Amino acid sequence: MKAVDLALVVSDVKHQLESDLQENKVELAVEGVLPAVLGHRATLGQVMGNLVSNAIKFVAPGVTPCVRIRAEESGDFFRLWVEDNGIALPWNSRSVFFRDF
């Protein structure tokens, strides 16, 4: 694992999804300063890209997708938040999507 600047990861994701962000008039906000963390850059980029892409795809008709990205420090760790205004999954359906492998 190496130090990965999350701000650069988000910048890469914005670049990769640029046409989707513009076409869907996505409101994407990064709050505060995103830290550098120990991790695998490609994996972090893939996870972040999937979360933002899903936020764009899964919104109610006529709703402008809004995505908020922020980090929260907790001791020696950071929690990365990716929040959106999507349709979400009903609680009773989650087990179908998140089964044990």
C-alpha positions as CSV (number, residue, x, y, z in Angstrom):
1,M,0.0,0.0,0.0
2,K,1.1,3.5,-0.7
3,A,-0.1,7.0,0.2
4,V,-3.0,8.0,-2.1
5,D,-4.2,11.5,-2.4
6,L,-8.0,11.2,-2.3
7,A,-8.4,14.7,-3.9
8,L,-6.5,13.3,-7.0
9,V,-8.6,10.2,-7.0
10,V,-11.8,12.4,-7.1
11,S,-10.3,14.5,-9.8
12,D,-9.6,11.4,-11.9
13,V,-13.2,10.2,-11.4
14,K,-14.5,13.6,-12.4
15,H,-12.4,13.5,-15.6
16,Q,-13.5,9.9,-16.4
17,L,-17.2,10.7,-15.8
18,E,-17.1,14.2,-17.3
19,S,-19.6,13.6,-20.0
20,D,-22.1,11.9,-17.7
21,L,-21.7,14.7,-15.1
22,Q,-22.4,17.3,-17.7
23,E,-25.2,15.5,-19.5
24,N,-27.1,14.8,-16.2
25,K,-26.2,18.3,-14.7
26,V,-24.8,16.5,-11.7
27,E,-24.1,18.7,-8.6
28,L,-20.9,17.2,-7.3
29,A,-19.4,18.9,-4.2
30,V,-16.3,18.0,-2.3
31,E,-16.5,19.4,1.2
32,G,-13.3,20.3,3.0
33,V,-9.9,18.9,2.2
34,L,-9.6,15.3,1.3
35,P,-6.7,13.6,2.9
36,A,-4.0,11.3,1.6
37,V,-4.5,7.7,2.9
38,L,-2.7,4.4,2.6
39,G,-4.3,2.3,0.0
40,H,-4.3,1.0,-3.6
41,R,-5.0,4.0,-6.0
42,A,-6.6,1.9,-8.7
43,T,-9.0,0.2,-6.3
44,L,-9.9,3.5,-4.6
45,G,-10.5,5.0,-8.0
46,Q,-12.7,2.1,-9.0
47,V,-14.8,2.3,-5.8
48,M,-15.2,6.1,-6.0
49,G,-16.0,5.9,-9.7
50,N,-18.7,3.2,-9.1
51,L,-20.3,5.2,-6.3
52,V,-20.5,8.4,-8.3
53,S,-21.6,6.6,-11.4
54,N,-24.4,4.8,-9.4
55,A,-25.4,8.2,-7.9
56,I,-25.9,9.5,-11.5
57,K,-27.9,6.5,-12.7
58,F,-30.1,5.8,-9.8
59,V,-32.2,8.9,-9.1
60,A,-35.9,9.5,-9.4
61,P,-37.1,10.8,-12.8
62,G,-36.8,14.5,-13.1
63,V,-34.4,14.8,-10.1
64,T,-31.0,16.4,-10.5
65,P,-28.3,14.0,-9.1
66,C,-26.4,15.5,-6.2
67,V,-23.3,13.9,-4.8
68,R,-21.4,15.1,-1.7
69,I,-17.9,13.8,-0.9
70,R,-16.2,14.4,2.4
71,A,-13.8,12.9,4.8
72,E,-14.0,12.6,8.6
73,E,-10.9,12.0,10.7
74,S,-11.2,9.5,13.6
75,G,-7.9,9.0,15.4
76,D,-5.5,7.3,13.0
77,F,-8.2,6.6,10.4
78,F,-10.4,8.5,8.0
79,R,-13.9,7.7,7.0
80,L,-14.7,8.7,3.4
81,W,-18.4,9.7,2.8
82,V,-20.0,9.6,-0.6
83,E,-23.6,10.8,-0.2
84,D,-26.2,11.2,-2.8
85,N,-29.9,11.9,-3.3
86,G,-30.6,8.6,-5.1
87,I,-33.5,6.3,-4.8
88,A,-31.7,3.8,-2.5
89,L,-32.7,0.2,-1.9
90,P,-35.7,-0.8,0.1
91,W,-34.5,-2.4,3.4
92,N,-36.3,-5.6,2.6
93,S,-34.4,-5.9,-0.8
94,R,-30.9,-5.3,0.5
95,S,-30.2,-9.0,1.2
96,V,-30.7,-9.8,-2.4
97,F,-27.9,-7.3,-3.5
98,F,-25.6,-7.9,-0.5
99,R,-25.5,-11.6,-0.1
100,D,-22.5,-13.5,1.4
101,F,-20.2,-14.9,-1.2
